[in-house]
Structure formats: structure tokens, C-alpha cells
Amino acid sequence: MRQIKIIVEKHPEGYVAYPLGLKGVVVGEGDTYEEALADVKSAIKFHMETFGKEALETKEIIETFVAEVAV
């Protein structure tokens, strides 16, 4: 079993969650933080069953930062 870092964003319409370190697009959503986390966990499992270890990035993400820039 591998630990995967998940980003969870709170929006006016609900929550969106997505993993770091996977190839491809995997997203979960829900009305609550817990629902979004459960949804993305289910999506990750499906993604891994479909694509196998090829879906994982080769290097583990050690730390994640959130930054903000003006564009």
C-alpha cells in the first residue's frame, strides 16, 4: 500500500479533491470534505486497477507546498 498526498479545495459549490503523483487526471468531489476525500479515494483505486503501476509517478513526492502568484 502506498500513501498518496491529496489536495482538497473548498469551493462555493462544494469540495474538489485530487491526488499528487499520479499520471493522468483523477478527481473526486462532494458536498463535504469527507465526501470529496472518499470519492477521490474510489477514483484512485479505479485508476490503479485500470492502469496498474504505470499510473504512479516514478519518484515519491516528499513534500507539497501551496504558493500564490499574481498573473
mmJSON file of the N, C-alpha and C atoms, coordinates in Angstrom:
{"data_MODEL":{"atom_site":{
"group_PDB":["ATOM","ATOM","ATOM","ATOM","ATOM","ATOM","ATOM","ATOM","ATOM","ATOM","ATOM","ATOM","ATOM","ATOM","ATOM","ATOM","ATOM","ATOM","ATOM","ATOM","ATOM","ATOM","ATOM","ATOM","ATOM","ATOM","ATOM","ATOM","ATOM","ATOM","ATOM","ATOM","ATOM","ATOM","ATOM","ATOM","ATOM","ATOM","ATOM","ATOM","ATOM","ATOM","ATOM","ATOM","ATOM","ATOM","ATOM","ATOM","ATOM","ATOM","ATOM","ATOM","ATOM","ATOM","ATOM","ATOM","ATOM","ATOM","ATOM","ATOM","ATOM","ATOM","ATOM","ATOM","ATOM","ATOM","ATOM","ATOM","ATOM","ATOM","ATOM","ATOM","ATOM","ATOM","ATOM","ATOM","ATOM","ATOM","ATOM","ATOM","ATOM","ATOM","ATOM","ATOM","ATOM","ATOM","ATOM","ATOM","ATOM","ATOM","ATOM","ATOM","ATOM","ATOM","ATOM","ATOM","ATOM","ATOM","ATOM","ATOM","ATOM","ATOM","ATOM","ATOM","ATOM","ATOM","ATOM","ATOM","ATOM","ATOM","ATOM","ATOM","ATOM","ATOM","ATOM","ATOM","ATOM","ATOM","ATOM","ATOM","ATOM","ATOM","ATOM","ATOM","ATOM","ATOM","ATOM","ATOM","ATOM","ATOM","ATOM","ATOM","ATOM","ATOM","ATOM","ATOM","ATOM","ATOM","ATOM","ATOM","ATOM","ATOM","ATOM","ATOM","ATOM","ATOM","ATOM","ATOM","ATOM","ATOM","ATOM","ATOM","ATOM","ATOM","ATOM","ATOM","ATOM","ATOM","ATOM","ATOM","ATOM","ATOM","ATOM","ATOM","ATOM","ATOM","ATOM","ATOM","ATOM","ATOM","ATOM","ATOM","ATOM","ATOM","ATOM","ATOM","ATOM","ATOM","ATOM","ATOM","ATOM","ATOM","ATOM","ATOM","ATOM","ATOM","ATOM","ATOM","ATOM","ATOM","ATOM","ATOM","ATOM","ATOM","ATOM","ATOM","ATOM","ATOM","ATOM","ATOM","ATOM","ATOM","ATOM","ATOM","ATOM","ATOM","ATOM","ATOM","ATOM","ATOM","ATOM","ATOM","ATOM"],
"id":[1,2,3,4,5,6,7,8,9,10,11,12,13,14,15,16,17,18,19,20,21,22,23,24,25,26,27,28,29,30,31,32,33,34,35,36,37,38,39,40,41,42,43,44,45,46,47,48,49,50,51,52,53,54,55,56,57,58,59,60,61,62,63,64,65,66,67,68,69,70,71,72,73,74,75,76,77,78,79,80,81,82,83,84,85,86,87,88,89,90,91,92,93,94,95,96,97,98,99,100,101,102,103,104,105,106,107,108,109,110,111,112,113,114,115,116,117,118,119,120,121,122,123,124,125,126,127,128,129,130,131,132,133,134,135,136,137,138,139,140,141,142,143,144,145,146,147,148,149,150,151,152,153,154,155,156,157,158,159,160,161,162,163,164,165,166,167,168,169,170,171,172,173,174,175,176,177,178,179,180,181,182,183,184,185,186,187,188,189,190,191,192,193,194,195,196,197,198,199,200,201,202,203,204,205,206,207,208,209,210,211,212,213],
"type_symbol":["N","C","C","N","C","C","N","C","C","N","C","C","N","C","C","N","C","C","N","C","C","N","C","C","N","C","C","N","C","C","N","C","C","N","C","C","N","C","C","N","C","C","N","C","C","N","C","C","N","C","C","N","C","C","N","C","C","N","C","C","N","C","C","N","C","C","N","C","C","N","C","C","N","C","C","N","C","C","N","C","C","N","C","C","N","C","C","N","C","C","N","C","C","N","C","C","N","C","C","N","C","C","N","C","C","N","C","C","N","C","C","N","C","C","N","C","C","N","C","C","N","C","C","N","C","C","N","C","C","N","C","C","N","C","C","N","C","C","N","C","C","N","C","C","N","C","C","N","C","C","N","C","C","N","C","C","N","C","C","N","C","C","N","C","C","N","C","C","N","C","C","N","C","C","N","C","C","N","C","C","N","C","C","N","C","C","N","C","C","N","C","C","N","C","C","N","C","C","N","C","C","N","C","C","N","C","C","N","C","C","N","C","C"],
"label_atom_id":["N","CA","C","N","CA","C","N","CA","C","N","CA","C","N","CA","C","N","CA","C","N","CA","C","N","CA","C","N","CA","C","N","CA","C","N","CA","C","N","CA","C","N","CA","C","N","CA","C","N","CA","C","N","CA","C","N","CA","C","N","CA","C","N","CA","C","N","CA","C","N","CA","C","N","CA","C","N","CA","C","N","CA","C","N","CA","C","N","CA","C","N","CA","C","N","CA","C","N","CA","C","N","CA","C","N","CA","C","N","CA","C","N","CA","C","N","CA","C","N","CA","C","N","CA","C","N","CA","C","N","CA","C","N","CA","C","N","CA","C","N","CA","C","N","CA","C","N","CA","C","N","CA","C","N","CA","C","N","CA","C","N","CA","C","N","CA","C","N","CA","C","N","CA","C","N","CA","C","N","CA","C","N","CA","C","N","CA","C","N","CA","C","N","CA","C","N","CA","C","N","CA","C","N","CA","C","N","CA","C","N","CA","C","N","CA","C","N","CA","C","N","CA","C","N","CA","C","N","CA","C","N","CA","C","N","CA","C","N","CA","C","N","CA","C","N","CA","C"],
"label_alt_id":[null,null,null,null,null,null,null,null,null,null,null,null,null,null,null,null,null,null,null,null,null,null,null,null,null,null,null,null,null,null,null,null,null,null,null,null,null,null,null,null,null,null,null,null,null,null,null,null,null,null,null,null,null,null,null,null,null,null,null,null,null,null,null,null,null,null,null,null,null,null,null,null,null,null,null,null,null,null,null,null,null,null,null,null,null,null,null,null,null,null,null,null,null,null,null,null,null,null,null,null,null,null,null,null,null,null,null,null,null,null,null,null,null,null,null,null,null,null,null,null,null,null,null,null,null,null,null,null,null,null,null,null,null,null,null,null,null,null,null,null,null,null,null,null,null,null,null,null,null,null,null,null,null,null,null,null,null,null,null,null,null,null,null,null,null,null,null,null,null,null,null,null,null,null,null,null,null,null,null,null,null,null,null,null,null,null,null,null,null,null,null,null,null,null,null,null,null,null,null,null,null,null,null,null,null,null,null,null,null,null,null,null,null],
"label_comp_id":["MET","MET","MET","ARG","ARG","ARG","GLN","GLN","GLN","ILE","ILE","ILE","LYS","LYS","LYS","ILE","ILE","ILE","ILE","ILE","ILE","VAL","VAL","VAL","GLU","GLU","GLU","LYS","LYS","LYS","HIS","HIS","HIS","PRO","PRO","PRO","GLU","GLU","GLU","GLY","GLY","GLY","TYR","TYR","TYR","VAL","VAL","VAL","ALA","ALA","ALA","TYR","TYR","TYR","PRO","PRO","PRO","LEU","LEU","LEU","GLY","GLY","GLY","LEU","LEU","LEU","LYS","LYS","LYS","GLY","GLY","GLY","VAL","VAL","VAL","VAL","VAL","VAL","VAL","VAL","VAL","GLY","GLY","GLY","GLU","GLU","GLU","GLY","GLY","GLY","ASP","ASP","ASP","THR","THR","THR","TYR","TYR","TYR","GLU","GLU","GLU","GLU","GLU","GLU","ALA","ALA","ALA","LEU","LEU","LEU","ALA","ALA","ALA","ASP","ASP","ASP","VAL","VAL","VAL","LYS","LYS","LYS","SER","SER","SER","ALA","ALA","ALA","ILE","ILE","ILE","LYS","LYS","LYS","PHE","PHE","PHE","HIS","HIS","HIS","MET","MET","MET","GLU","GLU","GLU","THR","THR","THR","PHE","PHE","PHE","GLY","GLY","GLY","LYS","LYS","LYS","GLU","GLU","GLU","ALA","ALA","ALA","LEU","LEU","LEU","GLU","GLU","GLU","THR","THR","THR","LYS","LYS","LYS","GLU","GLU","GLU","ILE","ILE","ILE","ILE","ILE","ILE","GLU","GLU","GLU","THR","THR","THR","PHE","PHE","PHE","VAL","VAL","VAL","ALA","ALA","ALA","GLU","GLU","GLU","VAL","VAL","VAL","ALA","ALA","ALA","VAL","VAL","VAL"],
"label_asym_id":["A","A","A","A","A","A","A","A","A","A","A","A","A","A","A","A","A","A","A","A","A","A","A","A","A","A","A","A","A","A","A","A","A","A","A","A","A","A","A","A","A","A","A","A","A","A","A","A","A","A","A","A","A","A","A","A","A","A","A","A","A","A","A","A","A","A","A","A","A","A","A","A","A","A","A","A","A","A","A","A","A","A","A","A","A","A","A","A","A","A","A","A","A","A","A","A","A","A","A","A","A","A","A","A","A","A","A","A","A","A","A","A","A","A","A","A","A","A","A","A","A","A","A","A","A","A","A","A","A","A","A","A","A","A","A","A","A","A","A","A","A","A","A","A","A","A","A","A","A","A","A","A","A","A","A","A","A","A","A","A","A","A","A","A","A","A","A","A","A","A","A","A","A","A","A","A","A","A","A","A","A","A","A","A","A","A","A","A","A","A","A","A","A","A","A","A","A","A","A","A","A","A","A","A","A","A","A","A","A","A","A","A","A"],
"label_entity_id":["1","1","1","1","1","1","1","1","1","1","1","1","1","1","1","1","1","1","1","1","1","1","1","1","1","1","1","1","1","1","1","1","1","1","1","1","1","1","1","1","1","1","1","1","1","1","1","1","1","1","1","1","1","1","1","1","1","1","1","1","1","1","1","1","1","1","1","1","1","1","1","1","1","1","1","1","1","1","1","1","1","1","1","1","1","1","1","1","1","1","1","1","1","1","1","1","1","1","1","1","1","1","1","1","1","1","1","1","1","1","1","1","1","1","1","1","1","1","1","1","1","1","1","1","1","1","1","1","1","1","1","1","1","1","1","1","1","1","1","1","1","1","1","1","1","1","1","1","1","1","1","1","1","1","1","1","1","1","1","1","1","1","1","1","1","1","1","1","1","1","1","1","1","1","1","1","1","1","1","1","1","1","1","1","1","1","1","1","1","1","1","1","1","1","1","1","1","1","1","1","1","1","1","1","1","1","1","1","1","1","1","1","1"],
"label_seq_id":[1,1,1,2,2,2,3,3,3,4,4,4,5,5,5,6,6,6,7,7,7,8,8,8,9,9,9,10,10,10,11,11,11,12,12,12,13,13,13,14,14,14,15,15,15,16,16,16,17,17,17,18,18,18,19,19,19,20,20,20,21,21,21,22,22,22,23,23,23,24,24,24,25,25,25,26,26,26,27,27,27,28,28,28,29,29,29,30,30,30,31,31,31,32,32,32,33,33,33,34,34,34,35,35,35,36,36,36,37,37,37,38,38,38,39,39,39,40,40,40,41,41,41,42,42,42,43,43,43,44,44,44,45,45,45,46,46,46,47,47,47,48,48,48,49,49,49,50,50,50,51,51,51,52,52,52,53,53,53,54,54,54,55,55,55,56,56,56,57,57,57,58,58,58,59,59,59,60,60,60,61,61,61,62,62,62,63,63,63,64,64,64,65,65,65,66,66,66,67,67,67,68,68,68,69,69,69,70,70,70,71,71,71],
"pdbx_PDB_ins_code":[null,null,null,null,null,null,null,null,null,null,null,null,null,null,null,null,null,null,null,null,null,null,null,null,null,null,null,null,null,null,null,null,null,null,null,null,null,null,null,null,null,null,null,null,null,null,null,null,null,null,null,null,null,null,null,null,null,null,null,null,null,null,null,null,null,null,null,null,null,null,null,null,null,null,null,null,null,null,null,null,null,null,null,null,null,null,null,null,null,null,null,null,null,null,null,null,null,null,null,null,null,null,null,null,null,null,null,null,null,null,null,null,null,null,null,null,null,null,null,null,null,null,null,null,null,null,null,null,null,null,null,null,null,null,null,null,null,null,null,null,null,null,null,null,null,null,null,null,null,null,null,null,null,null,null,null,null,null,null,null,null,null,null,null,null,null,null,null,null,null,null,null,null,null,null,null,null,null,null,null,null,null,null,null,null,null,null,null,null,null,null,null,null,null,null,null,null,null,null,null,null,null,null,null,null,null,null,null,null,null,null,null,null],
"Cartn_x":[0.852,0.0,0.894,0.522,1.308,0.492,1.138,0.489,0.501,-0.619,-0.735,-1.233,-0.554,-0.969,-2.17,-3.156,-4.385,-4.542,-4.848,-5.195,-6.711,-7.237,-8.684,-8.95,-9.79,-10.144,-11.605,-11.852,-13.231,-13.698,-14.799,-15.401,-16.806,-17.401,-18.773,-19.764,-19.504,-20.414,-20.12,-19.0,-18.624,-17.123,-16.684,-15.258,-14.79,-13.535,-12.886,-11.574,-11.27,-10.042,-9.321,-7.994,-7.207,-5.861,-5.342,-4.084,-2.873,-1.758,-0.474,0.289,1.065,1.924,1.311,0.168,-0.42,-0.389,-0.149,-0.22,-1.682,-2.11,-3.496,-4.298,-5.585,-6.468,-7.357,-7.291,-8.125,-8.689,-10.01,-10.657,-11.821,-12.018,-13.185,-13.891,-15.169,-15.907,-16.989,-17.476,-18.542,-19.023,-20.119,-20.668,-19.87,-19.141,-18.323,-16.891,-15.993,-14.594,-14.495,-15.216,-15.175,-15.694,-16.773,-17.321,-16.324,-15.676,-14.698,-13.513,-13.061,-11.945,-12.311,-13.498,-13.953,-14.094,-14.601,-14.787,-13.45,-12.47,-11.167,-10.457,-10.636,-10.036,-10.585,-11.884,-12.509,-11.974,-11.827,-11.32,-9.87,-9.071,-7.673,-7.619,-8.426,-8.453,-8.804,-9.834,-10.226,-9.091,-8.459,-7.359,-6.209,-5.882,-4.788,-5.154,-6.412,-6.842,-6.798,-7.111,-7.136,-5.737,-4.862,-3.552,-2.392,-2.634,-1.581,-0.52,0.662,1.761,2.225,1.834,2.174,1.54,0.496,-0.202,0.572,1.523,2.29,3.477,3.741,4.971,6.132,7.28,8.408,9.024,8.945,9.527,8.416,8.623,7.665,7.754,6.618,6.593,6.879,7.917,8.331,7.569,7.361,6.685,5.908,4.815,3.967,3.816,3.878,3.716,2.574,1.901,0.907,1.436,1.525,2.039,1.027,1.129,0.23,1.06,0.732,1.411,0.359,0.694,-0.195,0.176,-0.843,-0.569,-1.438],
"Cartn_y":[-1.178,0.0,1.236,2.224,3.447,4.631,5.508,6.744,7.741,8.379,9.356,10.664,11.745,13.058,13.534,14.099,14.571,16.065,16.812,18.228,18.306,19.03,19.224,20.723,21.131,22.545,22.754,23.824,24.173,25.273,25.013,25.958,26.307,27.364,27.698,26.556,25.744,24.66,23.361,23.271,22.037,21.856,20.624,20.312,19.517,19.758,19.036,18.493,17.236,16.612,15.939,16.039,15.362,14.939,13.827,13.293,13.903,13.858,14.219,12.933,12.925,11.78,10.688,10.968,10.006,10.583,9.742,10.16,10.134,11.121,11.196,12.089,12.147,13.023,12.17,12.433,11.753,12.826,12.908,13.954,13.351,13.842,13.485,14.757,14.647,15.829,15.421,16.392,16.113,17.377,17.254,18.394,18.687,17.664,17.842,17.407,17.791,17.387,15.859,15.21,13.755,13.069,13.612,13.042,13.165,14.315,14.516,13.578,13.393,12.503,11.05,10.627,9.265,9.067,10.085,9.994,9.888,10.701,10.64,9.332,8.814,7.524,6.423,6.44,5.477,5.642,6.886,7.16,6.699,6.878,6.432,4.907,4.216,2.75,2.269,2.887,2.524,2.802,3.957,4.357,3.353,2.943,1.991,0.604,0.193,-1.103,-1.101,0.051,0.165,0.237,1.074,1.326,0.671,0.1,-0.567,0.403,-0.134,0.682,1.746,1.617,2.626,3.974,3.963,5.201,6.023,5.399,6.104,6.838,8.016,8.716,7.902,7.989,7.166,7.625,8.89,9.428,9.795,9.467,9.819,11.315,11.942,13.347,13.415,14.124,14.177,15.258,16.387,17.491,18.29,18.875,19.653,21.062,22.04,23.433,24.047,25.002,25.776,27.205,27.734,29.087,29.889,31.177,32.053,33.097,33.298,34.312,35.134,36.353,37.216,37.062,36.89,36.775,37.754],
"Cartn_z":[0.0,0.0,0.0,-0.774,-0.904,-0.414,0.324,0.769,-0.4,-0.654,-1.726,-1.132,-1.462,-0.985,-1.802,-1.112,-1.747,-1.485,-2.522,-2.394,-2.328,-1.355,-1.242,-1.276,-2.208,-2.358,-1.97,-1.245,-0.9,-1.847,-2.528,-3.463,-2.976,-3.495,-3.089,-3.342,-4.37,-4.739,-4.004,-3.286,-2.605,-2.585,-2.476,-2.365,-3.574,-3.959,-5.049,-4.488,-4.793,-4.31,-5.464,-5.45,-6.475,-5.901,-6.386,-5.861,-6.55,-5.844,-6.427,-6.697,-7.756,-8.026,-8.878,-9.504,-10.428,-11.834,-12.811,-14.204,-14.617,-15.377,-15.806,-14.873,-15.128,-14.357,-13.464,-12.173,-11.192,-10.271,-10.189,-9.394,-8.625,-7.419,-6.629,-6.203,-5.912,-5.468,-4.487,-3.736,-2.785,-2.111,-1.415,-0.686,0.577,1.075,2.271,1.979,2.862,2.774,2.738,3.638,3.743,2.482,1.898,0.663,-0.483,-0.597,-1.667,-1.495,-0.259,0.012,-0.305,0.084,-0.226,-1.735,-2.428,-3.876,-4.605,-4.194,-4.866,-4.523,-3.324,-2.968,-3.873,-4.1,-5.004,-6.425,-6.875,-8.216,-8.357,-7.31,-7.344,-7.459,-6.674,-6.738,-8.145,-8.745,-10.103,-11.092,-10.961,-11.841,-11.739,-10.507,-10.302,-10.84,-10.666,-11.203,-12.73,-13.326,-14.787,-15.381,-14.8,-15.399,-14.658,-13.491,-12.731,-12.246,-12.033,-11.502,-12.487,-13.737,-14.743,-14.412,-13.595,-13.235,-12.215,-11.526,-10.499,-11.102,-10.584,-10.945,-10.39,-11.025,-10.609,-9.29,-8.991,-7.757,-6.781,-5.524,-4.483,-4.174,-3.957,-3.57,-2.076,-1.704,-0.305,0.454,-0.183,0.5,-0.535,-0.115,-1.018,-0.451,-1.319,-0.925,-1.733,-1.152,-1.871,-1.945,-3.135,-3.337,-4.123,-4.054,-4.792,-5.527,-6.799,-7.607,-8.349,-8.647,-9.427,-10.902,-11.755,-13.2,-13.958],
"occupancy":[1.0,1.0,1.0,1.0,1.0,1.0,1.0,1.0,1.0,1.0,1.0,1.0,1.0,1.0,1.0,1.0,1.0,1.0,1.0,1.0,1.0,1.0,1.0,1.0,1.0,1.0,1.0,1.0,1.0,1.0,1.0,1.0,1.0,1.0,1.0,1.0,1.0,1.0,1.0,1.0,1.0,1.0,1.0,1.0,1.0,1.0,1.0,1.0,1.0,1.0,1.0,1.0,1.0,1.0,1.0,1.0,1.0,1.0,1.0,1.0,1.0,1.0,1.0,1.0,1.0,1.0,1.0,1.0,1.0,1.0,1.0,1.0,1.0,1.0,1.0,1.0,1.0,1.0,1.0,1.0,1.0,1.0,1.0,1.0,1.0,1.0,1.0,1.0,1.0,1.0,1.0,1.0,1.0,1.0,1.0,1.0,1.0,1.0,1.0,1.0,1.0,1.0,1.0,1.0,1.0,1.0,1.0,1.0,1.0,1.0,1.0,1.0,1.0,1.0,1.0,1.0,1.0,1.0,1.0,1.0,1.0,1.0,1.0,1.0,1.0,1.0,1.0,1.0,1.0,1.0,1.0,1.0,1.0,1.0,1.0,1.0,1.0,1.0,1.0,1.0,1.0,1.0,1.0,1.0,1.0,1.0,1.0,1.0,1.0,1.0,1.0,1.0,1.0,1.0,1.0,1.0,1.0,1.0,1.0,1.0,1.0,1.0,1.0,1.0,1.0,1.0,1.0,1.0,1.0,1.0,1.0,1.0,1.0,1.0,1.0,1.0,1.0,1.0,1.0,1.0,1.0,1.0,1.0,1.0,1.0,1.0,1.0,1.0,1.0,1.0,1.0,1.0,1.0,1.0,1.0,1.0,1.0,1.0,1.0,1.0,1.0,1.0,1.0,1.0,1.0,1.0,1.0,1.0,1.0,1.0,1.0,1.0,1.0],
"B_iso_or_equiv":[0.0,0.0,0.0,0.0,0.0,0.0,0.0,0.0,0.0,0.0,0.0,0.0,0.0,0.0,0.0,0.0,0.0,0.0,0.0,0.0,0.0,0.0,0.0,0.0,0.0,0.0,0.0,0.0,0.0,0.0,0.0,0.0,0.0,0.0,0.0,0.0,0.0,0.0,0.0,0.0,0.0,0.0,0.0,0.0,0.0,0.0,0.0,0.0,0.0,0.0,0.0,0.0,0.0,0.0,0.0,0.0,0.0,0.0,0.0,0.0,0.0,0.0,0.0,0.0,0.0,0.0,0.0,0.0,0.0,0.0,0.0,0.0,0.0,0.0,0.0,0.0,0.0,0.0,0.0,0.0,0.0,0.0,0.0,0.0,0.0,0.0,0.0,0.0,0.0,0.0,0.0,0.0,0.0,0.0,0.0,0.0,0.0,0.0,0.0,0.0,0.0,0.0,0.0,0.0,0.0,0.0,0.0,0.0,0.0,0.0,0.0,0.0,0.0,0.0,0.0,0.0,0.0,0.0,0.0,0.0,0.0,0.0,0.0,0.0,0.0,0.0,0.0,0.0,0.0,0.0,0.0,0.0,0.0,0.0,0.0,0.0,0.0,0.0,0.0,0.0,0.0,0.0,0.0,0.0,0.0,0.0,0.0,0.0,0.0,0.0,0.0,0.0,0.0,0.0,0.0,0.0,0.0,0.0,0.0,0.0,0.0,0.0,0.0,0.0,0.0,0.0,0.0,0.0,0.0,0.0,0.0,0.0,0.0,0.0,0.0,0.0,0.0,0.0,0.0,0.0,0.0,0.0,0.0,0.0,0.0,0.0,0.0,0.0,0.0,0.0,0.0,0.0,0.0,0.0,0.0,0.0,0.0,0.0,0.0,0.0,0.0,0.0,0.0,0.0,0.0,0.0,0.0,0.0,0.0,0.0,0.0,0.0,0.0],
"pdbx_formal_charge":[null,null,null,null,null,null,null,null,null,null,null,null,null,null,null,null,null,null,null,null,null,null,null,null,null,null,null,null,null,null,null,null,null,null,null,null,null,null,null,null,null,null,null,null,null,null,null,null,null,null,null,null,null,null,null,null,null,null,null,null,null,null,null,null,null,null,null,null,null,null,null,null,null,null,null,null,null,null,null,null,null,null,null,null,null,null,null,null,null,null,null,null,null,null,null,null,null,null,null,null,null,null,null,null,null,null,null,null,null,null,null,null,null,null,null,null,null,null,null,null,null,null,null,null,null,null,null,null,null,null,null,null,null,null,null,null,null,null,null,null,null,null,null,null,null,null,null,null,null,null,null,null,null,null,null,null,null,null,null,null,null,null,null,null,null,null,null,null,null,null,null,null,null,null,null,null,null,null,null,null,null,null,null,null,null,null,null,null,null,null,null,null,null,null,null,null,null,null,null,null,null,null,null,null,null,null,null,null,null,null,null,null,null],
"auth_seq_id":[1,1,1,2,2,2,3,3,3,4,4,4,5,5,5,6,6,6,7,7,7,8,8,8,9,9,9,10,10,10,11,11,11,12,12,12,13,13,13,14,14,14,15,15,15,16,16,16,17,17,17,18,18,18,19,19,19,20,20,20,21,21,21,22,22,22,23,23,23,24,24,24,25,25,25,26,26,26,27,27,27,28,28,28,29,29,29,30,30,30,31,31,31,32,32,32,33,33,33,34,34,34,35,35,35,36,36,36,37,37,37,38,38,38,39,39,39,40,40,40,41,41,41,42,42,42,43,43,43,44,44,44,45,45,45,46,46,46,47,47,47,48,48,48,49,49,49,50,50,50,51,51,51,52,52,52,53,53,53,54,54,54,55,55,55,56,56,56,57,57,57,58,58,58,59,59,59,60,60,60,61,61,61,62,62,62,63,63,63,64,64,64,65,65,65,66,66,66,67,67,67,68,68,68,69,69,69,70,70,70,71,71,71],
"auth_comp_id":["MET","MET","MET","ARG","ARG","ARG","GLN","GLN","GLN","ILE","ILE","ILE","LYS","LYS","LYS","ILE","ILE","ILE","ILE","ILE","ILE","VAL","VAL","VAL","GLU","GLU","GLU","LYS","LYS","LYS","HIS","HIS","HIS","PRO","PRO","PRO","GLU","GLU","GLU","GLY","GLY","GLY","TYR","TYR","TYR","VAL","VAL","VAL","ALA","ALA","ALA","TYR","TYR","TYR","PRO","PRO","PRO","LEU","LEU","LEU","GLY","GLY","GLY","LEU","LEU","LEU","LYS","LYS","LYS","GLY","GLY","GLY","VAL","VAL","VAL","VAL","VAL","VAL","VAL","VAL","VAL","GLY","GLY","GLY","GLU","GLU","GLU","GLY","GLY","GLY","ASP","ASP","ASP","THR","THR","THR","TYR","TYR","TYR","GLU","GLU","GLU","GLU","GLU","GLU","ALA","ALA","ALA","LEU","LEU","LEU","ALA","ALA","ALA","ASP","ASP","ASP","VAL","VAL","VAL","LYS","LYS","LYS","SER","SER","SER","ALA","ALA","ALA","ILE","ILE","ILE","LYS","LYS","LYS","PHE","PHE","PHE","HIS","HIS","HIS","MET","MET","MET","GLU","GLU","GLU","THR","THR","THR","PHE","PHE","PHE","GLY","GLY","GLY","LYS","LYS","LYS","GLU","GLU","GLU","ALA","ALA","ALA","LEU","LEU","LEU","GLU","GLU","GLU","THR","THR","THR","LYS","LYS","LYS","GLU","GLU","GLU","ILE","ILE","ILE","ILE","ILE","ILE","GLU","GLU","GLU","THR","THR","THR","PHE","PHE","PHE","VAL","VAL","VAL","ALA","ALA","ALA","GLU","GLU","GLU","VAL","VAL","VAL","ALA","ALA","ALA","VAL","VAL","VAL"],
"auth_asym_id":["A","A","A","A","A","A","A","A","A","A","A","A","A","A","A","A","A","A","A","A","A","A","A","A","A","A","A","A","A","A","A","A","A","A","A","A","A","A","A","A","A","A","A","A","A","A","A","A","A","A","A","A","A","A","A","A","A","A","A","A","A","A","A","A","A","A","A","A","A","A","A","A","A","A","A","A","A","A","A","A","A","A","A","A","A","A","A","A","A","A","A","A","A","A","A","A","A","A","A","A","A","A","A","A","A","A","A","A","A","A","A","A","A","A","A","A","A","A","A","A","A","A","A","A","A","A","A","A","A","A","A","A","A","A","A","A","A","A","A","A","A","A","A","A","A","A","A","A","A","A","A","A","A","A","A","A","A","A","A","A","A","A","A","A","A","A","A","A","A","A","A","A","A","A","A","A","A","A","A","A","A","A","A","A","A","A","A","A","A","A","A","A","A","A","A","A","A","A","A","A","A","A","A","A","A","A","A","A","A","A","A","A","A"],
"auth_atom_id":["N","CA","C","N","CA","C","N","CA","C","N","CA","C","N","CA","C","N","CA","C","N","CA","C","N","CA","C","N","CA","C","N","CA","C","N","CA","C","N","CA","C","N","CA","C","N","CA","C","N","CA","C","N","CA","C","N","CA","C","N","CA","C","N","CA","C","N","CA","C","N","CA","C","N","CA","C","N","CA","C","N","CA","C","N","CA","C","N","CA","C","N","CA","C","N","CA","C","N","CA","C","N","CA","C","N","CA","C","N","CA","C","N","CA","C","N","CA","C","N","CA","C","N","CA","C","N","CA","C","N","CA","C","N","CA","C","N","CA","C","N","CA","C","N","CA","C","N","CA","C","N","CA","C","N","CA","C","N","CA","C","N","CA","C","N","CA","C","N","CA","C","N","CA","C","N","CA","C","N","CA","C","N","CA","C","N","CA","C","N","CA","C","N","CA","C","N","CA","C","N","CA","C","N","CA","C","N","CA","C","N","CA","C","N","CA","C","N","CA","C","N","CA","C","N","CA","C","N","CA","C","N","CA","C","N","CA","C","N","CA","C","N","CA","C","N","CA","C"],
"pdbx_PDB_model_num":[1,1,1,1,1,1,1,1,1,1,1,1,1,1,1,1,1,1,1,1,1,1,1,1,1,1,1,1,1,1,1,1,1,1,1,1,1,1,1,1,1,1,1,1,1,1,1,1,1,1,1,1,1,1,1,1,1,1,1,1,1,1,1,1,1,1,1,1,1,1,1,1,1,1,1,1,1,1,1,1,1,1,1,1,1,1,1,1,1,1,1,1,1,1,1,1,1,1,1,1,1,1,1,1,1,1,1,1,1,1,1,1,1,1,1,1,1,1,1,1,1,1,1,1,1,1,1,1,1,1,1,1,1,1,1,1,1,1,1,1,1,1,1,1,1,1,1,1,1,1,1,1,1,1,1,1,1,1,1,1,1,1,1,1,1,1,1,1,1,1,1,1,1,1,1,1,1,1,1,1,1,1,1,1,1,1,1,1,1,1,1,1,1,1,1,1,1,1,1,1,1,1,1,1,1,1,1,1,1,1,1,1,1]
}}}
